[in-house]
Amino acid sequence: MKIKTGIGIDVHRLAPGLDLWIGGIKLEHDKGCVAHSDGDVLIHAICDALLGAAGLDDIGTYFPDTDAAYKGIDSKILLRKVYEMLENKGFSIGNIDCVICLQRPKIRARVYEMRQCLAEILEMDVEDVTIKATTTERLGFEGREEGVSAYASVLLIKL
């Protein structure tokens, strides 16, 4: 058995009038992520963590922001494609642990819904997907509500 770990980070600027997608669900907020896709920072961080652990290139290699095919794409589709790449290499996911950094909106009430969404896409038990959030105490770009960031750590298993 081979065990591999990976980390992923994603950051997006926030702007008024855009939808805010995090963890595969749409959040009510007056700002959303500026992005080529739907800007789901959490899913993008998870994709990079999974790809890295599997010894593959980063998300931008497979889904470039210069390709019109990915303009406005639902990041859940990208996550599913990454999952299929892992399956083709013989990997299964042990667990995923994430942190989202944003001042507003408060997301605690929606975290379990995010976990369920991600677990369903990745064919995992919801207990094996954890998500925490922090406000950064009004410090940095997240604290000033200029952007949002997400961090993910994953464990892959290959039998």
C-alpha positions in Angstrom: 0.0 0.0 0.0 1.2 3.5 -0.9 0.1 6.6 1.1 0.5 10.0 -0.5 -0.4 13.5 0.8 -1.1 16.7 -1.0 -1.9 20.3 -0.3 -3.7 22.9 -2.3 -4.3 26.6 -2.0 -6.6 28.9 -4.0 -7.4 32.6 -3.8 -9.9 34.7 -5.6 -10.7 38.4 -5.6 -14.3 39.4 -4.5 -16.4 41.8 -6.4 -20.0 43.0 -6.2 -22.7 41.5 -8.3 -21.2 38.0 -8.8 -22.3 34.7 -7.3 -20.4 33.3 -4.4 -19.8 29.5 -4.8 -17.8 27.7 -2.0 -17.7 24.0 -1.5 -20.1 23.4 -4.4 -22.9 25.4 -2.9 -24.1 29.0 -3.7 -23.9 31.3 -0.7 -26.0 34.5 -0.3 -23.7 37.4 -0.3 -23.3 40.8 -2.0 -20.0 39.8 -3.5 -18.7 36.8 -5.5 -15.4 35.5 -6.9 -13.8 37.0 -9.9 -12.8 34.0 -12.0 -12.8 32.3 -15.3 -14.9 29.4 -13.9 -17.4 29.8 -11.1 -14.5 30.7 -8.8 -15.2 28.0 -6.1 -11.9 28.5 -4.2 -12.5 25.5 -2.0 -13.0 23.0 -4.8 -10.0 24.5 -6.7 -7.8 24.0 -3.6 -9.1 20.4 -3.2 -8.4 19.7 -6.9 -4.8 21.0 -6.6 -4.3 18.9 -3.4 -5.6 15.8 -5.1 -3.6 16.3 -8.3 -0.4 17.0 -6.3 -0.7 13.9 -4.1 -1.2 11.8 -7.3 1.9 13.2 -8.8 0.0 15.1 -11.5 0.2 18.7 -12.6 -1.9 21.6 -11.2 -5.5 22.4 -12.0 -4.5 25.1 -14.5 -2.7 22.5 -16.6 -5.9 20.5 -17.1 -8.4 23.3 -17.0 -6.7 26.5 -18.2 -8.3 29.8 -17.8 -7.4 30.6 -21.4 -9.8 27.9 -22.7 -13.3 29.1 -23.5 -14.6 25.6 -22.7 -14.1 26.4 -19.0 -15.6 29.9 -19.0 -18.2 29.9 -16.2 -17.9 26.1 -15.6 -19.3 24.6 -12.4 -16.3 23.6 -10.4 -18.1 20.5 -9.3 -17.6 19.2 -12.8 -13.8 19.9 -12.6 -13.7 18.1 -9.2 -15.4 15.0 -10.7 -12.9 15.0 -13.6 -10.0 15.2 -11.2 -11.5 12.3 -9.2 -11.7 10.2 -12.4 -8.1 11.0 -13.1 -7.2 9.6 -9.6 -9.3 6.5 -10.2 -7.5 5.9 -13.4 -4.2 5.9 -11.5 -5.5 3.5 -8.9 -5.9 6.0 -6.0 -8.6 6.2 -3.5 -9.1 9.2 -1.1 -8.5 8.6 2.6 -9.6 12.0 3.8 -9.7 15.7 2.9 -9.3 18.5 5.5 -9.9 22.1 4.5 -9.8 25.7 5.8 -11.7 28.6 4.2 -10.6 32.2 5.0 -13.2 34.9 4.6 -14.6 37.7 6.7 -18.2 37.5 5.4 -20.5 35.7 5.0 -20.5 33.5 8.0 -20.6 29.9 6.6 -20.8 27.7 9.7 -24.4 26.9 9.1 -23.6 25.7 5.6 -20.4 23.7 6.2 -22.2 20.3 6.5 -24.0 20.9 3.3 -20.6 21.6 1.6 -19.2 18.4 3.1 -22.1 16.4 1.8 -21.8 17.9 -1.7 -18.0 17.2 -1.9 -18.4 13.7 -0.4 -21.0 12.8 -3.0 -18.9 13.9 -5.9 -15.8 12.1 -4.6 -17.8 9.0 -3.5 -16.6 9.3 0.1 -18.1 9.2 3.6 -19.0 12.7 4.7 -17.0 12.0 7.9 -13.9 11.9 5.8 -14.3 15.5 4.5 -13.8 18.3 7.1 -14.1 22.0 6.5 -13.2 24.8 8.9 -13.6 28.5 8.4 -11.8 31.6 9.9 -12.5 35.3 9.5 -8.8 36.3 9.8 -10.0 38.9 12.4 -10.3 41.6 9.7 -6.6 41.2 8.8 -5.3 40.9 5.3 -7.3 40.8 2.0 -9.7 38.3 3.4 -10.4 40.5 6.5 -10.9 43.6 4.3 -13.4 41.5 2.3 -11.3 42.0 -0.9 -10.9 38.2 -1.5 -11.3 34.7 -0.2 -8.8 31.9 0.2 -9.0 28.2 0.8 -6.5 25.5 1.8 -6.8 21.8 1.5 -4.9 18.8 2.6 -5.6 15.3 1.3 -4.5 11.7 1.9 -4.5 9.3 -1.1 -4.1 5.6 -0.9 -2.9 3.2 -3.6 -3.2 -0.5 -3.1 
